[in-house]
Amino acid sequence: MVPLLLVLLLALILFGIGFAVKVLWWVAIVVLILWLIGFVARPKGGSGRWYRW
């Protein structure tokens, strides 16, 4: 019974990690798109930076 529980726990952990990595990929894609939009749509005058830092 214990080996079965360990296998199920391992599968649950790996599924959780896979789900978290998939969510992080989507977040990274959204941030990249927003950065590209900001890079293309930056103001013409001034220092040319669209961000404050």
mmCIF file of the N, C-alpha and C atoms, coordinates in Angstrom:
data_MODEL
# 
_entry.id   MODEL 
# 
loop_
_atom_site.group_PDB 
_atom_site.id 
_atom_site.type_symbol 
_atom_site.label_atom_id 
_atom_site.label_alt_id 
_atom_site.label_comp_id 
_atom_site.label_asym_id 
_atom_site.label_entity_id 
_atom_site.label_seq_id 
_atom_site.pdbx_PDB_ins_code 
_atom_site.Cartn_x 
_atom_site.Cartn_y 
_atom_site.Cartn_z 
_atom_site.occupancy 
_atom_site.B_iso_or_equiv 
_atom_site.pdbx_formal_charge 
_atom_site.auth_seq_id 
_atom_site.auth_comp_id 
_atom_site.auth_asym_id 
_atom_site.auth_atom_id 
_atom_site.pdbx_PDB_model_num 
ATOM 1   N N  . MET A 1 1  ? 0.819  -1.199 0.000   1.00 0.00 ? 1  MET A N  1 
ATOM 2   C CA . MET A 1 1  ? 0.000  0.000  0.000   1.00 0.00 ? 1  MET A CA 1 
ATOM 3   C C  . MET A 1 1  ? 0.863  1.263  0.000   1.00 0.00 ? 1  MET A C  1 
ATOM 4   N N  . VAL A 1 2  ? 1.957  1.231  0.735   1.00 0.00 ? 2  VAL A N  1 
ATOM 5   C CA . VAL A 1 2  ? 2.838  2.403  0.812   1.00 0.00 ? 2  VAL A CA 1 
ATOM 6   C C  . VAL A 1 2  ? 3.465  2.722  -0.548  1.00 0.00 ? 2  VAL A C  1 
ATOM 7   N N  . PRO A 1 3  ? 3.981  1.738  -1.303  1.00 0.00 ? 3  PRO A N  1 
ATOM 8   C CA . PRO A 1 3  ? 4.541  2.075  -2.629  1.00 0.00 ? 3  PRO A CA 1 
ATOM 9   C C  . PRO A 1 3  ? 3.497  2.695  -3.565  1.00 0.00 ? 3  PRO A C  1 
ATOM 10  N N  . LEU A 1 4  ? 2.261  2.221  -3.479  1.00 0.00 ? 4  LEU A N  1 
ATOM 11  C CA . LEU A 1 4  ? 1.205  2.787  -4.310  1.00 0.00 ? 4  LEU A CA 1 
ATOM 12  C C  . LEU A 1 4  ? 0.953  4.245  -3.945  1.00 0.00 ? 4  LEU A C  1 
ATOM 13  N N  . LEU A 1 5  ? 0.929  4.534  -2.650  1.00 0.00 ? 5  LEU A N  1 
ATOM 14  C CA . LEU A 1 5  ? 0.744  5.921  -2.207  1.00 0.00 ? 5  LEU A CA 1 
ATOM 15  C C  . LEU A 1 5  ? 1.920  6.804  -2.638  1.00 0.00 ? 5  LEU A C  1 
ATOM 16  N N  . LEU A 1 6  ? 3.130  6.262  -2.592  1.00 0.00 ? 6  LEU A N  1 
ATOM 17  C CA . LEU A 1 6  ? 4.299  7.039  -3.021  1.00 0.00 ? 6  LEU A CA 1 
ATOM 18  C C  . LEU A 1 6  ? 4.241  7.337  -4.512  1.00 0.00 ? 6  LEU A C  1 
ATOM 19  N N  . VAL A 1 7  ? 3.826  6.369  -5.313  1.00 0.00 ? 7  VAL A N  1 
ATOM 20  C CA . VAL A 1 7  ? 3.702  6.589  -6.754  1.00 0.00 ? 7  VAL A CA 1 
ATOM 21  C C  . VAL A 1 7  ? 2.622  7.631  -7.045  1.00 0.00 ? 7  VAL A C  1 
ATOM 22  N N  . LEU A 1 8  ? 1.488  7.531  -6.358  1.00 0.00 ? 8  LEU A N  1 
ATOM 23  C CA . LEU A 1 8  ? 0.427  8.523  -6.555  1.00 0.00 ? 8  LEU A CA 1 
ATOM 24  C C  . LEU A 1 8  ? 0.878  9.917  -6.124  1.00 0.00 ? 8  LEU A C  1 
ATOM 25  N N  . LEU A 1 9  ? 1.617  9.999  -5.012  1.00 0.00 ? 9  LEU A N  1 
ATOM 26  C CA . LEU A 1 9  ? 2.129  11.294 -4.562  1.00 0.00 ? 9  LEU A CA 1 
ATOM 27  C C  . LEU A 1 9  ? 3.120  11.862 -5.565  1.00 0.00 ? 9  LEU A C  1 
ATOM 28  N N  . LEU A 1 10 ? 3.987  11.027 -6.104  1.00 0.00 ? 10 LEU A N  1 
ATOM 29  C CA . LEU A 1 10 ? 4.953  11.472 -7.105  1.00 0.00 ? 10 LEU A CA 1 
ATOM 30  C C  . LEU A 1 10 ? 4.246  11.962 -8.365  1.00 0.00 ? 10 LEU A C  1 
ATOM 31  N N  . ALA A 1 11 ? 3.221  11.238 -8.805  1.00 0.00 ? 11 ALA A N  1 
ATOM 32  C CA . ALA A 1 11 ? 2.464  11.656 -9.984  1.00 0.00 ? 11 ALA A CA 1 
ATOM 33  C C  . ALA A 1 11 ? 1.767  12.989 -9.733  1.00 0.00 ? 11 ALA A C  1 
ATOM 34  N N  . LEU A 1 12 ? 1.226  13.170 -8.548  1.00 0.00 ? 12 LEU A N  1 
ATOM 35  C CA . LEU A 1 12 ? 0.558  14.428 -8.212  1.00 0.00 ? 12 LEU A CA 1 
ATOM 36  C C  . LEU A 1 12 ? 1.549  15.589 -8.191  1.00 0.00 ? 12 LEU A C  1 
ATOM 37  N N  . ILE A 1 13 ? 2.726  15.369 -7.632  1.00 0.00 ? 13 ILE A N  1 
ATOM 38  C CA . ILE A 1 13 ? 3.748  16.427 -7.591  1.00 0.00 ? 13 ILE A CA 1 
ATOM 39  C C  . ILE A 1 13 ? 4.200  16.781 -9.004  1.00 0.00 ? 13 ILE A C  1 
ATOM 40  N N  . LEU A 1 14 ? 4.454  15.775 -9.825  1.00 0.00 ? 14 LEU A N  1 
ATOM 41  C CA . LEU A 1 14 ? 4.898  16.043 -11.196 1.00 0.00 ? 14 LEU A CA 1 
ATOM 42  C C  . LEU A 1 14 ? 3.811  16.752 -11.999 1.00 0.00 ? 14 LEU A C  1 
ATOM 43  N N  . PHE A 1 15 ? 2.550  16.381 -11.796 1.00 0.00 ? 15 PHE A N  1 
ATOM 44  C CA . PHE A 1 15 ? 1.456  17.065 -12.478 1.00 0.00 ? 15 PHE A CA 1 
ATOM 45  C C  . PHE A 1 15 ? 1.376  18.514 -12.027 1.00 0.00 ? 15 PHE A C  1 
ATOM 46  N N  . GLY A 1 16 ? 1.558  18.751 -10.733 1.00 0.00 ? 16 GLY A N  1 
ATOM 47  C CA . GLY A 1 16 ? 1.529  20.117 -10.209 1.00 0.00 ? 16 GLY A CA 1 
ATOM 48  C C  . GLY A 1 16 ? 2.656  20.969 -10.778 1.00 0.00 ? 16 GLY A C  1 
ATOM 49  N N  . ILE A 1 17 ? 3.837  20.377 -10.870 1.00 0.00 ? 17 ILE A N  1 
ATOM 50  C CA . ILE A 1 17 ? 4.973  21.108 -11.444 1.00 0.00 ? 17 ILE A CA 1 
ATOM 51  C C  . ILE A 1 17 ? 4.730  21.393 -12.920 1.00 0.00 ? 17 ILE A C  1 
ATOM 52  N N  . GLY A 1 18 ? 4.209  20.421 -13.630 1.00 0.00 ? 18 GLY A N  1 
ATOM 53  C CA . GLY A 1 18 ? 3.921  20.621 -15.054 1.00 0.00 ? 18 GLY A CA 1 
ATOM 54  C C  . GLY A 1 18 ? 2.883  21.702 -15.271 1.00 0.00 ? 18 GLY A C  1 
ATOM 55  N N  . PHE A 1 19 ? 1.858  21.727 -14.434 1.00 0.00 ? 19 PHE A N  1 
ATOM 56  C CA . PHE A 1 19 ? 0.822  22.753 -14.548 1.00 0.00 ? 19 PHE A CA 1 
ATOM 57  C C  . PHE A 1 19 ? 1.402  24.129 -14.245 1.00 0.00 ? 19 PHE A C  1 
ATOM 58  N N  . ALA A 1 20 ? 2.247  24.225 -13.214 1.00 0.00 ? 20 ALA A N  1 
ATOM 59  C CA . ALA A 1 20 ? 2.853  25.508 -12.850 1.00 0.00 ? 20 ALA A CA 1 
ATOM 60  C C  . ALA A 1 20 ? 3.762  26.008 -13.975 1.00 0.00 ? 20 ALA A C  1 
ATOM 61  N N  . VAL A 1 21 ? 4.525  25.108 -14.577 1.00 0.00 ? 21 VAL A N  1 
ATOM 62  C CA . VAL A 1 21 ? 5.416  25.505 -15.672 1.00 0.00 ? 21 VAL A CA 1 
ATOM 63  C C  . VAL A 1 21 ? 4.593  25.984 -16.866 1.00 0.00 ? 21 VAL A C  1 
ATOM 64  N N  . LYS A 1 22 ? 3.475  25.315 -17.141 1.00 0.00 ? 22 LYS A N  1 
ATOM 65  C CA . LYS A 1 22 ? 2.624  25.732 -18.255 1.00 0.00 ? 22 LYS A CA 1 
ATOM 66  C C  . LYS A 1 22 ? 2.045  27.123 -18.001 1.00 0.00 ? 22 LYS A C  1 
ATOM 67  N N  . VAL A 1 23 ? 1.612  27.389 -16.780 1.00 0.00 ? 23 VAL A N  1 
ATOM 68  C CA . VAL A 1 23 ? 1.091  28.715 -16.427 1.00 0.00 ? 23 VAL A CA 1 
ATOM 69  C C  . VAL A 1 23 ? 2.189  29.761 -16.560 1.00 0.00 ? 23 VAL A C  1 
ATOM 70  N N  . LEU A 1 24 ? 3.403  29.425 -16.119 1.00 0.00 ? 24 LEU A N  1 
ATOM 71  C CA . LEU A 1 24 ? 4.512  30.385 -16.219 1.00 0.00 ? 24 LEU A CA 1 
ATOM 72  C C  . LEU A 1 24 ? 4.856  30.676 -17.681 1.00 0.00 ? 24 LEU A C  1 
ATOM 73  N N  . TRP A 1 25 ? 4.748  29.683 -18.565 1.00 0.00 ? 25 TRP A N  1 
ATOM 74  C CA . TRP A 1 25 ? 4.980  29.925 -19.988 1.00 0.00 ? 25 TRP A CA 1 
ATOM 75  C C  . TRP A 1 25 ? 3.970  30.923 -20.533 1.00 0.00 ? 25 TRP A C  1 
ATOM 76  N N  . TRP A 1 26 ? 2.677  30.767 -20.158 1.00 0.00 ? 26 TRP A N  1 
ATOM 77  C CA . TRP A 1 26 ? 1.654  31.698 -20.638 1.00 0.00 ? 26 TRP A CA 1 
ATOM 78  C C  . TRP A 1 26 ? 1.900  33.102 -20.101 1.00 0.00 ? 26 TRP A C  1 
ATOM 79  N N  . VAL A 1 27 ? 2.312  33.214 -18.833 1.00 0.00 ? 27 VAL A N  1 
ATOM 80  C CA . VAL A 1 27 ? 2.616  34.522 -18.254 1.00 0.00 ? 27 VAL A CA 1 
ATOM 81  C C  . VAL A 1 27 ? 3.797  35.155 -18.993 1.00 0.00 ? 27 VAL A C  1 
ATOM 82  N N  . ALA A 1 28 ? 4.816  34.361 -19.299 1.00 0.00 ? 28 ALA A N  1 
ATOM 83  C CA . ALA A 1 28 ? 5.983  34.881 -20.016 1.00 0.00 ? 28 ALA A CA 1 
ATOM 84  C C  . ALA A 1 28 ? 5.599  35.358 -21.409 1.00 0.00 ? 28 ALA A C  1 
ATOM 85  N N  . ILE A 1 29 ? 4.719  34.654 -22.095 1.00 0.00 ? 29 ILE A N  1 
ATOM 86  C CA . ILE A 1 29 ? 4.284  35.066 -23.428 1.00 0.00 ? 29 ILE A CA 1 
ATOM 87  C C  . ILE A 1 29 ? 3.511  36.381 -23.365 1.00 0.00 ? 29 ILE A C  1 
ATOM 88  N N  . VAL A 1 30 ? 2.630  36.522 -22.371 1.00 0.00 ? 30 VAL A N  1 
ATOM 89  C CA . VAL A 1 30 ? 1.860  37.766 -22.221 1.00 0.00 ? 30 VAL A CA 1 
ATOM 90  C C  . VAL A 1 30 ? 2.790  38.938 -21.927 1.00 0.00 ? 30 VAL A C  1 
ATOM 91  N N  . VAL A 1 31 ? 3.754  38.736 -21.038 1.00 0.00 ? 31 VAL A N  1 
ATOM 92  C CA . VAL A 1 31 ? 4.704  39.813 -20.716 1.00 0.00 ? 31 VAL A CA 1 
ATOM 93  C C  . VAL A 1 31 ? 5.532  40.189 -21.944 1.00 0.00 ? 31 VAL A C  1 
ATOM 94  N N  . LEU A 1 32 ? 5.945  39.202 -22.724 1.00 0.00 ? 32 LEU A N  1 
ATOM 95  C CA . LEU A 1 32 ? 6.715  39.485 -23.938 1.00 0.00 ? 32 LEU A CA 1 
ATOM 96  C C  . LEU A 1 32 ? 5.886  40.291 -24.932 1.00 0.00 ? 32 LEU A C  1 
ATOM 97  N N  . ILE A 1 33 ? 4.615  39.935 -25.097 1.00 0.00 ? 33 ILE A N  1 
ATOM 98  C CA . ILE A 1 33 ? 3.752  40.684 -26.021 1.00 0.00 ? 33 ILE A CA 1 
ATOM 99  C C  . ILE A 1 33 ? 3.575  42.117 -25.540 1.00 0.00 ? 33 ILE A C  1 
ATOM 100 N N  . LEU A 1 34 ? 3.344  42.297 -24.239 1.00 0.00 ? 34 LEU A N  1 
ATOM 101 C CA . LEU A 1 34 ? 3.196  43.658 -23.706 1.00 0.00 ? 34 LEU A CA 1 
ATOM 102 C C  . LEU A 1 34 ? 4.480  44.461 -23.882 1.00 0.00 ? 34 LEU A C  1 
ATOM 103 N N  . TRP A 1 35 ? 5.643  43.822 -23.680 1.00 0.00 ? 35 TRP A N  1 
ATOM 104 C CA . TRP A 1 35 ? 6.906  44.521 -23.850 1.00 0.00 ? 35 TRP A CA 1 
ATOM 105 C C  . TRP A 1 35 ? 7.108  44.932 -25.312 1.00 0.00 ? 35 TRP A C  1 
ATOM 106 N N  . LEU A 1 36 ? 6.753  44.032 -26.239 1.00 0.00 ? 36 LEU A N  1 
ATOM 107 C CA . LEU A 1 36 ? 6.902  44.358 -27.658 1.00 0.00 ? 36 LEU A CA 1 
ATOM 108 C C  . LEU A 1 36 ? 5.958  45.498 -28.061 1.00 0.00 ? 36 LEU A C  1 
ATOM 109 N N  . ILE A 1 37 ? 4.733  45.495 -27.542 1.00 0.00 ? 37 ILE A N  1 
ATOM 110 C CA . ILE A 1 37 ? 3.798  46.582 -27.838 1.00 0.00 ? 37 ILE A CA 1 
ATOM 111 C C  . ILE A 1 37 ? 4.351  47.894 -27.303 1.00 0.00 ? 37 ILE A C  1 
ATOM 112 N N  . GLY A 1 38 ? 4.873  47.877 -26.085 1.00 0.00 ? 38 GLY A N  1 
ATOM 113 C CA . GLY A 1 38 ? 5.466  49.084 -25.517 1.00 0.00 ? 38 GLY A CA 1 
ATOM 114 C C  . GLY A 1 38 ? 6.704  49.534 -26.287 1.00 0.00 ? 38 GLY A C  1 
ATOM 115 N N  . PHE A 1 39 ? 7.475  48.593 -26.798 1.00 0.00 ? 39 PHE A N  1 
ATOM 116 C CA . PHE A 1 39 ? 8.667  48.948 -27.558 1.00 0.00 ? 39 PHE A CA 1 
ATOM 117 C C  . PHE A 1 39 ? 8.291  49.598 -28.884 1.00 0.00 ? 39 PHE A C  1 
ATOM 118 N N  . VAL A 1 40 ? 7.259  49.088 -29.539 1.00 0.00 ? 40 VAL A N  1 
ATOM 119 C CA . VAL A 1 40 ? 6.836  49.623 -30.831 1.00 0.00 ? 40 VAL A CA 1 
ATOM 120 C C  . VAL A 1 40 ? 6.088  50.940 -30.654 1.00 0.00 ? 40 VAL A C  1 
ATOM 121 N N  . ALA A 1 41 ? 5.282  51.061 -29.618 1.00 0.00 ? 41 ALA A N  1 
ATOM 122 C CA . ALA A 1 41 ? 4.421  52.229 -29.431 1.00 0.00 ? 41 ALA A CA 1 
ATOM 123 C C  . ALA A 1 41 ? 5.041  53.282 -28.517 1.00 0.00 ? 41 ALA A C  1 
ATOM 124 N N  . ARG A 1 42 ? 6.364  53.296 -28.396 1.00 0.00 ? 42 ARG A N  1 
ATOM 125 C CA . ARG A 1 42 ? 6.984  54.277 -27.508 1.00 0.00 ? 42 ARG A CA 1 
ATOM 126 C C  . ARG A 1 42 ? 6.885  55.681 -28.104 1.00 0.00 ? 42 ARG A C  1 
ATOM 127 N N  . PRO A 1 43 ? 6.919  56.688 -27.251 1.00 0.00 ? 43 PRO A N  1 
ATOM 128 C CA . PRO A 1 43 ? 6.799  58.067 -27.757 1.00 0.00 ? 43 PRO A CA 1 
ATOM 129 C C  . PRO A 1 43 ? 8.022  58.473 -28.571 1.00 0.00 ? 43 PRO A C  1 
ATOM 130 N N  . LYS A 1 44 ? 7.779  59.340 -29.532 1.00 0.00 ? 44 LYS A N  1 
ATOM 131 C CA . LYS A 1 44 ? 8.875  59.769 -30.420 1.00 0.00 ? 44 LYS A CA 1 
ATOM 132 C C  . LYS A 1 44 ? 9.795  60.776 -29.730 1.00 0.00 ? 44 LYS A C  1 
ATOM 133 N N  . GLY A 1 45 ? 9.234  61.658 -28.929 1.00 0.00 ? 45 GLY A N  1 
ATOM 134 C CA . GLY A 1 45 ? 10.051 62.663 -28.265 1.00 0.00 ? 45 GLY A CA 1 
ATOM 135 C C  . GLY A 1 45 ? 10.598 62.173 -26.944 1.00 0.00 ? 45 GLY A C  1 
ATOM 136 N N  . GLY A 1 46 ? 11.473 62.981 -26.329 1.00 0.00 ? 46 GLY A N  1 
ATOM 137 C CA . GLY A 1 46 ? 12.015 62.634 -25.023 1.00 0.00 ? 46 GLY A CA 1 
ATOM 138 C C  . GLY A 1 46 ? 13.172 61.664 -25.131 1.00 0.00 ? 46 GLY A C  1 
ATOM 139 N N  . SER A 1 47 ? 13.351 60.890 -24.077 1.00 0.00 ? 47 SER A N  1 
ATOM 140 C CA . SER A 1 47 ? 14.494 59.985 -24.028 1.00 0.00 ? 47 SER A CA 1 
ATOM 141 C C  . SER A 1 47 ? 14.246 58.709 -24.832 1.00 0.00 ? 47 SER A C  1 
ATOM 142 N N  . GLY A 1 48 ? 13.029 58.466 -25.252 1.00 0.00 ? 48 GLY A N  1 
ATOM 143 C CA . GLY A 1 48 ? 12.733 57.287 -26.032 1.00 0.00 ? 48 GLY A CA 1 
ATOM 144 C C  . GLY A 1 48 ? 12.354 56.093 -25.195 1.00 0.00 ? 48 GLY A C  1 
ATOM 145 N N  . ARG A 1 49 ? 12.342 56.257 -23.879 1.00 0.00 ? 49 ARG A N  1 
ATOM 146 C CA . ARG A 1 49 ? 11.944 55.158 -23.003 1.00 0.00 ? 49 ARG A CA 1 
ATOM 147 C C  . ARG A 1 49 ? 10.466 55.280 -22.680 1.00 0.00 ? 49 ARG A C  1 
ATOM 148 N N  . TRP A 1 50 ? 9.762  54.166 -22.722 1.00 0.00 ? 50 TRP A N  1 
ATOM 149 C CA . TRP A 1 50 ? 8.358  54.178 -22.376 1.00 0.00 ? 50 TRP A CA 1 
ATOM 150 C C  . TRP A 1 50 ? 8.131  53.726 -20.942 1.00 0.00 ? 50 TRP A C  1 
ATOM 151 N N  . TYR A 1 51 ? 9.210  53.312 -20.271 1.00 0.00 ? 51 TYR A N  1 
ATOM 152 C CA . TYR A 1 51 ? 9.088  52.907 -18.878 1.00 0.00 ? 51 TYR A CA 1 
ATOM 153 C C  . TYR A 1 51 ? 9.835  53.904 -18.001 1.00 0.00 ? 51 TYR A C  1 
ATOM 154 N N  . ARG A 1 52 ? 9.589  53.892 -16.722 1.00 0.00 ? 52 ARG A N  1 
ATOM 155 C CA . ARG A 1 52 ? 10.132 54.921 -15.824 1.00 0.00 ? 52 ARG A CA 1 
ATOM 156 C C  . ARG A 1 52 ? 11.502 54.575 -15.252 1.00 0.00 ? 52 ARG A C  1 
ATOM 157 N N  . TRP A 1 53 ? 11.871 53.283 -15.201 1.00 0.00 ? 53 TRP A N  1 
ATOM 158 C CA . TRP A 1 53 ? 13.153 52.938 -14.616 1.00 0.00 ? 53 TRP A CA 1 
ATOM 159 C C  . TRP A 1 53 ? 14.125 52.849 -15.708 1.00 0.00 ? 53 TRP A C  1 
# 
